[in-house]
């Protein structure tokens, strides 16, 4: 089979980042666009000749076509083998699992995470390295540089690979093996959790719902929750992956997982509810009429880790992203563990896990995980909660309230303003920066401002420095107001406003979070001019 070298021209709009290349489908489908990026990756990741590549995605629109392009380019570039999920499906944590188990050189994961899918919506592709985690900045910078100079890509002329049939076939001198996308991941989950205890819980009348949101975790949840754990058929909602996520927004939060929320806060509420996102790396946890914030979830998993077989010998440490509440810090202090505060982006956790410094980590954006893979893992978090519930034999609400009684409650909320004009969004953060010199010592929302800064992080493993990771207003009592621009969208800008207030008094822990934070919400708007500068009178999403 002849290798073809196709002449092309570089493009200048790609920027490296934790999410790789994320664009509208119509952009990715431009002539040579996807090929340019894939070849730039292959030109930037070292000597992989004869090695294994893992490929799969969340099943969104254009997933299958993109995989066929990648397979032909991988063959032309000299990979020895590609493992690809059946039907082109691999959740992001499952891809990390497969990369690690099969000692692959790396993997290409096709996903735009929790963003909508369809012909007019989003598509993404990122490279994960041999540890199973997202490529570090040194690699993404190298890829970016190559996209600016690329003048050719390599491919082979061949028929498409039958992605729906498990088994191996040849593509030139390269072997393509279509694998069961669930098997390796399910085996790993069974090694971590007490499936017998969870089976007994489910058999004793405990009722749950898992909302896959017509995204990638449907097949995984059906095999593990309904199959291996014996939950009744129908426990998994919206379990069939759809190219457009059935017109929904596959982001597991109180706004977009409305069907699940209506069940859990309605007359037909069950004992436990959970949801995952487009590519399977995020999770939302609900009890009967009760929402568990992702920040609290991380802290509770850490506090109860020794009740789970995979973590029975204890955990090395905890890491959280800077915007995530300090609830996990209080658990770490009580257990005598190190707790690391990192920028947003799972690659920072990967360095700490590879160095043995942390076991559990999490982000407030509904992402939780551990060192079992190098990505956040939605279904893993759900199984962790089920294991704790099986051992403690208490409700979700009781477990959370007892945690607050022991460690105190971190009232916490995130307000997202999506699709904001980019200049207006930048002006909001700049207005806060302009007050850095005058805010410390002032009273704001009944609290004394102690410090203001742009968060910067020096990696304790490799010494790399990441600057301008979020604008912070820190108070003497531990409360925080944080402004950050998100890079997960493909149009406009998203301003994320994070608000946190610590309450150690058990008698004052029963308030609604928005009520408890009302004075801080007003203060944040006053100092930033957010409503004035953006024209928005309310957030798009509150979590």
C-alpha positions as CSV (number, residue, x, y, z in Angstrom):
1,X,0.0,0.0,0.0
2,X,1.5,3.3,-1.1
3,X,2.2,6.1,1.3
4,X,1.0,9.4,-0.1
5,X,2.6,12.8,0.8
6,X,0.0,15.5,0.4
7,X,1.1,19.1,0.0
8,X,-0.7,21.5,2.3
9,X,-0.3,24.9,3.9
10,X,-0.1,25.8,7.6
11,X,-3.0,27.3,9.5
12,X,-2.6,30.0,12.1
13,X,-5.7,29.8,14.4
14,X,-4.9,26.8,16.5
15,X,-3.7,27.4,20.0
16,X,-2.4,24.7,22.3
17,X,-4.1,24.0,25.6
18,X,-5.4,21.4,27.9
19,X,-8.3,20.6,25.5
20,X,-6.2,20.2,22.4
21,X,-7.9,21.3,19.2
22,X,-11.6,22.3,19.8
23,X,-13.6,23.9,16.9
24,X,-16.9,23.9,15.3
25,X,-17.4,20.8,13.0
26,X,-17.5,23.0,9.9
27,X,-14.0,24.3,10.8
28,X,-12.6,20.8,11.3
29,X,-14.1,19.7,8.0
30,X,-12.3,22.2,5.9
31,X,-9.9,20.8,3.4
32,X,-6.7,19.5,5.1
33,X,-7.6,21.0,8.5
34,X,-7.9,17.8,10.5
35,X,-5.0,16.3,8.6
36,X,-2.8,19.2,9.4
37,X,-3.4,18.9,13.1
38,X,-3.0,15.1,13.2
39,X,0.3,15.3,11.2
40,X,1.5,18.1,13.5
41,X,0.9,15.8,16.5
42,X,2.7,12.9,14.8
43,X,5.6,15.2,13.9
44,X,5.9,16.3,17.6
45,X,5.7,13.2,19.8
46,X,9.0,11.4,19.3
47,X,9.9,8.1,17.8
48,X,6.8,5.9,17.6
49,X,7.6,3.6,14.7
50,X,6.3,0.2,15.4
51,X,4.6,1.4,18.6
52,X,0.8,1.3,19.5
53,X,-1.6,4.3,19.3
54,X,-5.0,4.3,21.0
55,X,-7.9,6.1,19.2
56,X,-11.5,6.7,20.2
57,X,-14.1,9.3,21.0
58,X,-17.4,10.2,22.5
59,X,-19.4,9.3,19.4
60,X,-20.4,12.9,18.5
61,X,-21.0,14.0,14.9
62,X,-17.9,13.5,12.7
63,X,-16.3,11.0,15.1
64,X,-16.3,8.1,12.7
65,X,-15.1,10.1,9.7
66,X,-12.3,11.6,11.7
67,X,-11.2,8.2,13.0
68,X,-10.9,6.8,9.5
69,X,-8.7,9.7,8.6
70,X,-6.5,9.2,11.6
71,X,-6.1,5.5,11.0
72,X,-4.9,6.0,7.4
73,X,-2.4,8.7,8.6
74,X,-1.2,6.5,11.5
75,X,-0.4,3.7,9.0
76,X,1.4,6.1,6.7
77,X,3.5,7.5,9.5
78,X,4.7,4.2,10.8
79,X,2.7,3.1,13.8
80,X,2.8,-0.6,14.3
81,X,-0.7,-1.0,15.8
82,X,-3.8,1.1,16.6
83,X,-6.3,0.1,19.2
84,X,-9.7,1.7,18.4
85,X,-12.9,1.4,20.3
86,X,-15.8,-0.5,18.7
87,X,-18.0,2.0,16.8
88,X,-15.3,4.6,17.4
89,X,-16.3,4.8,21.0
90,X,-13.9,5.3,24.0
91,X,-14.7,7.4,27.0
92,X,-11.9,9.7,27.9
93,X,-11.1,7.8,31.2
94,X,-11.4,4.5,29.3
95,X,-8.9,5.7,26.7
96,X,-6.5,6.6,29.5
97,X,-7.0,3.1,30.9
98,X,-6.3,1.4,27.6
99,X,-3.2,3.5,26.9
100,X,-1.8,2.6,30.3
101,X,-2.7,-1.1,30.3
102,X,-1.4,-1.7,26.7
103,X,1.7,0.5,27.2
104,X,0.8,2.5,24.1
105,X,2.9,5.4,22.9
106,X,-0.1,7.6,23.4
107,X,-3.6,8.2,22.1
108,X,-5.8,10.5,20.2
109,X,-9.1,11.2,22.0
110,X,-11.9,12.7,19.9
111,X,-14.2,14.8,22.0
112,X,-15.4,18.3,22.8
113,X,-16.0,17.2,26.4
114,X,-19.4,18.5,27.7
115,X,-20.1,20.8,24.7
116,X,-23.1,20.1,22.4
117,X,-22.6,18.0,19.3
118,X,-24.0,17.9,15.8
119,X,-23.3,19.3,12.3
120,X,-23.3,22.9,13.5
121,X,-21.8,22.2,16.9
122,X,-18.5,21.3,18.4
123,X,-15.8,18.8,17.8
124,X,-12.4,18.3,19.4
125,X,-9.2,16.2,19.3
126,X,-6.4,16.0,21.8
127,X,-3.3,13.9,22.3
128,X,-2.6,12.0,25.5
129,X,0.9,10.8,26.3
130,X,2.1,7.3,27.5
131,X,1.0,7.8,31.1
132,X,-2.6,8.1,29.8
133,X,-2.9,11.8,30.6
134,X,-3.2,15.0,28.5
135,X,0.0,16.2,26.8
136,X,2.0,18.6,28.9
137,X,2.6,22.2,27.7
138,X,6.0,21.4,26.3
139,X,4.3,18.9,23.9
140,X,1.3,21.1,23.1
141,X,3.6,24.1,22.3
142,X,5.6,21.8,20.0
143,X,2.4,20.7,18.2
144,X,1.3,24.3,17.9
145,X,4.6,25.4,16.4
146,X,4.4,22.6,13.9
147,X,0.9,23.7,12.8
148,X,2.4,27.0,11.8
149,X,5.0,25.5,9.5
150,X,3.5,22.2,8.2
151,X,3.7,21.7,4.5
152,X,2.7,18.1,4.0
153,X,0.9,15.2,5.6
154,X,1.2,11.5,5.1
155,X,-1.7,9.1,4.4
156,X,-2.5,5.9,2.6
157,X,-5.2,5.2,0.0
158,X,-7.3,2.4,1.5
159,X,-10.9,1.3,2.2
160,X,-12.4,2.4,5.6
161,X,-11.8,0.0,8.5
162,X,-15.0,-1.7,9.7
163,X,-15.3,-0.1,13.1
164,X,-18.3,-2.0,14.3
165,X,-16.7,-5.5,14.2
166,X,-14.4,-6.5,17.1
167,X,-11.2,-8.0,15.7
168,X,-8.0,-7.2,13.9
169,X,-7.3,-6.2,10.3
170,X,-4.3,-4.9,8.3
171,X,-4.0,-1.4,7.1
172,X,-0.8,-1.4,5.0
173,X,1.9,-2.6,7.4
174,X,-0.1,-1.5,10.4
175,X,-2.5,-3.6,12.4
176,X,-5.8,-2.1,13.5
177,X,-7.5,-3.9,16.4
178,X,-11.1,-2.9,17.1
179,X,-11.6,-3.6,20.8
180,X,-14.5,-3.8,23.2
181,X,-14.5,-0.2,24.6
182,X,-15.8,-1.2,28.0
183,X,-13.9,-4.4,28.9
184,X,-10.5,-3.0,30.1
185,X,-12.2,-0.2,32.0
186,X,-14.8,-2.5,33.7
187,X,-11.9,-4.8,34.7
188,X,-10.1,-1.8,36.3
189,X,-13.3,-0.7,38.2
190,X,-13.8,-4.2,39.5
191,X,-10.3,-4.2,40.9
192,X,-10.9,-0.9,42.8
193,X,-14.4,-1.3,44.3
194,X,-16.3,-3.9,46.3
195,X,-18.8,-5.0,43.7
196,X,-20.2,-7.6,46.0
197,X,-21.2,-5.0,48.6
198,X,-22.7,-2.7,45.9
199,X,-24.6,-5.7,44.5
200,X,-26.1,-6.4,47.9
201,X,-27.0,-2.7,48.3
202,X,-28.9,-2.7,45.0
203,X,-30.5,-6.1,45.8
204,X,-31.8,-4.8,49.1
205,X,-34.2,-2.2,47.6
206,X,-31.8,0.7,47.2
207,X,-32.9,2.6,44.1
208,X,-30.8,4.7,41.8
209,X,-30.8,6.5,38.4
210,X,-27.8,7.2,36.2
211,X,-28.2,9.7,33.4
212,X,-25.8,9.1,30.5
213,X,-27.3,12.1,28.7
214,X,-27.2,10.2,25.3
215,X,-23.4,10.4,25.6
216,X,-20.5,8.0,25.8
217,X,-21.0,6.5,29.3
218,X,-24.3,4.8,28.3
219,X,-22.6,1.5,27.2
220,X,-20.3,1.6,30.2
221,X,-23.1,2.2,32.7
222,X,-25.3,-0.5,31.2
223,X,-22.5,-3.1,31.4
224,X,-21.3,-2.2,34.9
225,X,-24.3,-0.9,36.7
226,X,-27.1,-2.9,35.2
227,X,-25.0,-5.9,34.2
228,X,-22.2,-6.5,36.6
229,X,-23.9,-4.9,39.6
230,X,-27.4,-6.1,38.9
231,X,-29.3,-2.8,38.9
232,X,-32.8,-3.1,37.3
233,X,-33.0,-2.5,33.6
234,X,-33.9,1.1,33.1
235,X,-31.6,2.4,35.9
236,X,-29.5,3.9,33.1
237,X,-31.4,6.8,31.5
238,X,-30.6,8.1,28.0
239,X,-28.1,5.3,27.6
240,X,-27.7,5.2,23.8
241,X,-25.0,7.5,22.5
242,X,-26.2,9.9,19.9
243,X,-24.2,12.0,17.4
244,X,-26.0,15.1,18.6
245,X,-26.7,13.9,22.2
246,X,-30.4,13.9,21.2
247,X,-30.2,17.7,20.9
248,X,-29.1,18.1,24.5
249,X,-26.2,19.7,26.2
250,X,-24.2,16.8,27.8
251,X,-23.0,18.7,30.8
252,X,-24.0,17.0,34.1
253,X,-25.2,20.0,36.2
254,X,-28.5,21.1,37.7
255,X,-29.4,23.0,34.5
256,X,-28.6,20.6,31.7
257,X,-29.4,17.3,33.5
258,X,-32.9,18.4,34.0
259,X,-34.6,15.0,33.6
260,X,-32.5,13.5,36.4
261,X,-32.9,16.6,38.6
262,X,-36.7,16.5,38.2
263,X,-36.7,12.9,39.4
264,X,-34.4,13.4,42.3
265,X,-36.3,16.5,43.5
266,X,-39.7,15.2,42.7
267,X,-42.3,12.9,44.3
268,X,-40.7,9.9,42.6
269,X,-37.2,10.5,43.9
270,X,-34.9,7.5,44.4
271,X,-32.1,7.1,46.8
272,X,-29.2,8.1,44.6
273,X,-28.8,9.9,41.3
274,X,-25.8,10.5,39.1
275,X,-25.0,11.8,35.7
276,X,-21.9,12.0,33.4
277,X,-21.0,14.1,30.5
278,X,-20.2,13.9,26.7
279,X,-16.9,12.0,27.0
280,X,-17.4,10.4,30.4
281,X,-15.0,12.3,32.6
282,X,-17.4,14.4,34.7
283,X,-20.0,13.5,37.2
284,X,-22.9,15.0,39.2
285,X,-24.0,13.3,42.4
286,X,-27.5,13.7,43.9
287,X,-29.3,12.3,46.8
288,X,-33.0,12.4,47.5
289,X,-33.8,16.1,47.3
290,X,-30.1,16.8,47.8
291,X,-27.3,18.1,45.5
292,X,-23.7,17.3,46.4
293,X,-21.3,20.0,45.1
294,X,-18.3,18.7,43.3
295,X,-16.0,20.3,45.8
296,X,-17.8,18.5,48.7
297,X,-17.8,15.3,46.7
298,X,-14.0,15.3,46.4
299,X,-13.6,16.0,50.2
300,X,-16.1,13.2,51.1
301,X,-14.4,10.7,48.9
302,X,-11.0,11.5,50.5
303,X,-12.4,11.3,54.0
304,X,-14.0,7.9,53.3
305,X,-11.3,6.5,51.0
306,X,-10.2,3.7,53.3
307,X,-13.6,2.1,53.2
308,X,-13.0,1.3,49.5
309,X,-10.8,-1.7,48.6
310,X,-8.6,0.2,46.1
311,X,-7.7,2.8,48.6
312,X,-7.8,0.8,51.8
313,X,-4.1,1.3,52.5
314,X,-4.6,5.1,52.6
315,X,-4.0,7.9,50.1
316,X,-0.7,9.7,49.4
317,X,-2.2,13.2,49.1
318,X,-5.0,15.3,47.6
319,X,-4.9,17.9,44.8
320,X,-7.6,20.3,43.7
321,X,-7.8,23.0,41.1
322,X,-7.5,26.6,42.4
323,X,-11.2,27.5,41.8
324,X,-12.3,24.4,43.7
325,X,-13.4,25.0,47.3
326,X,-11.0,24.4,50.1
327,X,-13.2,21.6,51.6
328,X,-10.6,19.0,50.5
329,X,-7.9,21.0,52.3
330,X,-9.6,20.5,55.6
331,X,-9.8,16.8,55.1
332,X,-6.1,16.7,54.1
333,X,-5.1,18.7,57.2
334,X,-7.2,16.3,59.5
335,X,-5.6,13.2,57.9
336,X,-2.1,14.7,57.9
337,X,-1.8,14.7,54.1
338,X,-0.4,17.2,51.7
339,X,-2.9,19.1,49.6
340,X,-1.9,20.8,46.4
341,X,-3.7,23.7,44.7
342,X,-3.1,23.7,40.9
343,X,-4.3,25.6,37.9
344,X,-7.4,24.2,36.1
345,X,-6.3,21.3,33.8
346,X,-5.9,17.6,34.5
347,X,-2.3,17.6,33.2
348,X,-1.2,19.3,36.5
349,X,-2.6,16.5,38.5
350,X,-0.9,13.9,36.2
351,X,2.5,15.3,37.2
352,X,1.7,15.0,40.9
353,X,0.3,11.5,40.5
354,X,3.2,10.2,38.5
355,X,5.5,11.5,41.3
356,X,3.5,9.7,43.9
357,X,2.5,12.9,45.7
358,X,-1.3,12.5,45.4
359,X,-3.9,9.8,45.0
360,X,-7.2,11.7,44.7
361,X,-7.8,14.9,42.8
362,X,-10.7,17.0,41.6
363,X,-12.0,20.1,39.9
364,X,-15.1,22.1,40.8
365,X,-16.3,21.7,37.2
366,X,-17.7,18.2,38.1
367,X,-14.4,16.4,37.5
368,X,-13.1,13.9,40.1
369,X,-10.4,11.2,39.7
370,X,-7.5,9.3,41.1
371,X,-4.2,7.7,40.1
372,X,-6.0,4.7,38.6
373,X,-5.9,6.6,35.3
374,X,-4.7,10.1,34.3
375,X,-8.0,11.7,33.4
376,X,-11.0,12.7,35.5
377,X,-13.5,9.8,35.6
378,X,-17.2,10.2,35.9
379,X,-18.3,6.6,36.3
380,X,-15.5,5.9,38.7
381,X,-16.8,8.7,41.0
382,X,-20.3,7.2,40.9
383,X,-19.0,3.7,41.8
384,X,-16.9,5.3,44.6
385,X,-20.1,6.9,46.1
386,X,-22.0,3.6,45.7
387,X,-19.2,1.8,47.6
388,X,-19.4,4.3,50.4
389,X,-23.2,4.1,50.6
390,X,-23.0,0.3,50.7
391,X,-20.6,0.4,53.6
392,X,-22.1,3.2,55.6
393,X,-25.7,2.3,55.0
394,X,-26.7,6.0,55.3
395,X,-28.4,8.4,52.8
396,X,-26.4,10.8,50.7
397,X,-27.7,13.7,52.7
398,X,-26.8,12.2,56.0
399,X,-23.2,11.4,54.8
400,X,-22.8,15.0,53.6
401,X,-24.2,16.6,56.7
402,X,-22.1,14.5,59.0
403,X,-19.1,15.5,56.9
404,X,-19.9,19.2,57.5
405,X,-20.3,18.6,61.2
406,X,-16.8,17.2,61.4
407,X,-15.0,19.5,59.0
408,X,-17.2,22.5,58.6
409,X,-19.1,23.6,55.5
410,X,-17.6,25.4,52.6
411,X,-20.5,27.3,51.1
412,X,-19.6,27.4,47.4
413,X,-21.1,28.3,44.1
414,X,-20.0,28.9,40.5
415,X,-21.8,31.3,38.2
416,X,-21.1,30.9,34.5
417,X,-21.7,33.7,32.0
418,X,-21.5,31.9,28.6
419,X,-21.1,33.4,25.1
420,X,-19.9,36.8,26.4
421,X,-18.2,39.2,24.0
422,X,-14.5,38.5,24.4
423,X,-13.5,42.1,24.9
424,X,-16.2,42.7,27.5
425,X,-15.0,39.5,29.4
426,X,-11.4,40.7,29.4
427,X,-12.6,44.1,30.7
428,X,-14.3,42.5,33.6
429,X,-11.2,40.8,34.8
430,X,-9.1,43.9,34.1
431,X,-11.4,46.1,36.2
432,X,-10.7,43.8,39.2
433,X,-7.0,43.8,38.5
434,X,-7.0,47.6,38.5
435,X,-8.1,47.5,42.2
436,X,-5.4,45.1,43.4
437,X,-3.6,47.9,45.1
438,X,-6.6,49.3,47.0
439,X,-8.7,46.3,48.0
440,X,-6.5,44.7,50.7
441,X,-7.6,45.9,54.1
442,X,-11.0,47.0,52.9
443,X,-14.3,45.5,54.1
444,X,-16.2,43.7,51.4
445,X,-19.3,41.7,52.0
446,X,-18.7,42.0,55.7
447,X,-15.3,40.5,55.4
448,X,-11.7,41.9,55.4
449,X,-9.9,41.6,52.1
450,X,-6.5,40.1,52.8
451,X,-4.9,39.6,49.4
452,X,-5.5,40.0,45.6
453,X,-3.6,38.4,42.8
454,X,-3.5,36.6,39.5
455,X,-3.0,33.0,40.5
456,X,0.4,31.5,39.5
457,X,1.6,28.0,40.0
458,X,5.1,26.5,40.1
459,X,4.9,22.7,39.5
460,X,6.7,21.0,42.4
461,X,7.7,18.1,40.1
462,X,9.1,19.7,37.0
463,X,9.5,23.4,38.1
464,X,7.4,24.7,35.2
465,X,5.5,28.0,35.9
466,X,1.9,28.7,34.9
467,X,0.8,32.3,35.3
468,X,-2.5,34.3,35.0
469,X,-4.6,31.3,36.0
470,X,-7.4,33.4,37.6
471,X,-8.1,36.6,39.4
472,X,-8.4,36.1,43.1
473,X,-9.8,38.1,46.0
474,X,-8.9,36.4,49.2
475,X,-10.4,37.2,52.6
476,X,-8.9,36.9,56.1
477,X,-11.6,34.4,57.1
478,X,-10.8,32.0,54.2
479,X,-13.6,33.2,51.9
480,X,-12.8,33.8,48.3
481,X,-14.1,35.5,45.1
482,X,-12.5,34.3,41.9
483,X,-12.9,35.4,38.3
484,X,-11.6,33.2,35.5
485,X,-12.1,33.0,31.7
486,X,-12.8,29.5,30.5
487,X,-11.2,28.0,27.4
488,X,-13.7,25.1,26.9
489,X,-16.1,26.9,24.5
490,X,-15.8,27.5,20.8
491,X,-17.7,30.8,20.4
492,X,-17.5,34.0,22.5
493,X,-16.0,33.8,26.1
494,X,-17.2,32.3,29.3
495,X,-16.7,34.1,32.5
496,X,-16.7,31.9,35.5
497,X,-17.3,33.5,38.9
498,X,-16.5,31.4,42.0
499,X,-17.7,32.3,45.4
500,X,-16.8,30.5,48.7
501,X,-17.5,31.1,52.4
502,X,-16.4,28.8,55.2
503,X,-18.9,28.1,58.0
504,X,-17.7,25.9,61.0
505,X,-20.8,26.5,63.1
506,X,-23.2,23.5,62.7
507,X,-26.2,25.6,63.6
508,X,-25.5,27.8,60.6
509,X,-24.8,25.1,58.0
510,X,-28.4,24.6,56.8
511,X,-28.8,27.6,54.6
512,X,-29.2,27.5,50.8
513,X,-25.8,28.2,49.2
514,X,-27.1,31.1,47.1
515,X,-28.6,32.7,50.2
516,X,-25.5,32.2,52.3
517,X,-23.4,33.7,49.5
518,X,-25.7,36.6,48.6
519,X,-23.6,39.3,50.0
520,X,-20.5,38.0,48.2
521,X,-22.4,37.8,44.9
522,X,-23.4,41.4,45.2
523,X,-19.8,42.4,46.1
524,X,-18.4,40.5,43.2
525,X,-20.6,42.4,40.8
526,X,-19.8,45.8,42.4
527,X,-16.1,45.5,42.1
528,X,-16.0,43.9,38.6
529,X,-18.8,45.7,36.9
530,X,-19.8,42.4,35.4
531,X,-23.4,43.3,34.6
532,X,-22.5,46.7,33.4
533,X,-19.7,45.6,31.1
534,X,-21.4,42.4,29.7
535,X,-25.0,43.5,29.7
536,X,-25.9,40.2,31.5
537,X,-28.3,40.4,34.4
538,X,-28.0,36.8,35.4
539,X,-25.7,33.8,34.9
540,X,-26.3,31.3,32.2
541,X,-25.7,28.4,34.7
542,X,-25.4,28.4,38.5
543,X,-23.8,25.4,40.2
